[in-house]
């Protein structure tokens, strides 16, 4: 049970990290496009 819990936890953390990276990247792209449209 412990190993399964650790595996599930590490997988969850990995997924959250990937989502965070994609989210930040998308936000940066959005802000850059918005800024260039104004400029």
Helices and strands as residue ranges (DSSP letters): H 2-38
